[in-house]
Amino acid sequence: MPTPGESKLVLLCAGGTGGHLFPAESLAIVLDRRGLTVDLATDHRAAHFKFPARNVYLIPSATLRSRGPLGVLRTAALLTFGTWKASRMLKRARPAAVVGFGGYPTVPPLMAATMRNIATVLHEQNGVMGRANRMLAARVTTIATGFRTLKNADGPVQSKITFTGNPVRPAVLEAAAIPYDSPRPGGPLKLLVFGGSQGARVMSEIVPAAIERLDPALRARLEVVQQARPEDLDAVRATYAGLGVKAVCQSFFPDLPARIAAAHLIVSRSGASTVAELAAIGRPAILVPLPHALDQDQLANAGVLESAGGAITVIQHDFSPERLAADLADLAGLAAGPHRLTTMAAAAKSAGTLDAAERLADLVIKTAGI
């Protein structure tokens, strides 16, 4: 353990995608504010990410992509090597606790931590526990959840669970302070469309075609902000220009939380971070879960917001221009009036957990006994 007067260390472990790194970043900020030192263990994908940590360790890991014997052996070998390397790092760093946020890069550090009897906390962002986290659940000290229910956690694992919510970025907390500005009859209807950190092809294919099918009076009210892949941008912009729709289309929005706050309605995927941010800010959404996920985690996430009344879930098979046009007309048309969206916004807000990072920090400190 640290010498007297030295700040105690918490090692955070996260896969190198925004869905894992964003909640880890939020926790890091709170732990730093409480006088603790933070290090990060991750993979090469996070090299461009400016994470608030003293040290960043790249730990070898692998995802089980192939079911064949060679693929299994390769994954096992890399995870074993990563665990050995992580164990050596832990011996030097001597953290008081190790916290994992999912993804296979979390497996070696958490496995090594359990072998060294270091306090461990596993945070599951989704409504269904992912494969990497399932590998670790029986070994870790405690489990924090982003949602109040976790569908595939068995009895022994359930006893370890504490609900904290999904930590959200400071920019989300700022956006959450902005009240929902209900659309006015005949006034602008602000639509935000995105499909994850890289944008989704399906959004570029379906959303402009759906808007083309709207009644001209409703279409004239639309102000669209859409994230699209670079290779889709020209086609998406051309469609909106041809329809006379006011639109801003980019491949990336660095100010996405503020864009969410400014929107009347969102059409998006339903990753854990997206759902957490929609709930924290309190904005209605049409959610299209990623269809090919093995655990169908995005479907479970969308179901949480839909059950609260803050979203409509549309599986991708049913996500057609005709279906989306009908949903847009129903939500924003004269029959529903603006009150439907306002009610959904309030329902989404009721499902948010603004103090999730603080709650998770409390759990980490309690588990580590620091």
Secondary structure, DSSP 8 states (H G I E B T S, - for coil): ---TTS--EEEEE--SSHHHHHHHHHHHHHHHHTT-EEEEEE-GGGGG-----S-EEE---------SHHHHHHHHHHHHHHHHHHHHHHHHH--SEEEE-SSGGGHHHHHHHHHTT-EEEEEE-SSS--HHHHHHHTTSSEEEESSS--TT--HHHHTTEEE------HHHHHHHTS------TTS-EEEEEE-STT--HHHHHHHHHHHHTS-HHHHTTEEEEEE--GGGHHHHHHHHHHHT-EEEEES--TTHHHHHHH-SEEEE---HHHHHHHHHHT--EEE---TT-TT-HHHHHHHHHHHHTSEEE--GGG--HHHHHHHHHHHHSTTTTTHHHHHHHHHHHHT--TTHHHHHHHHHHHHHT-
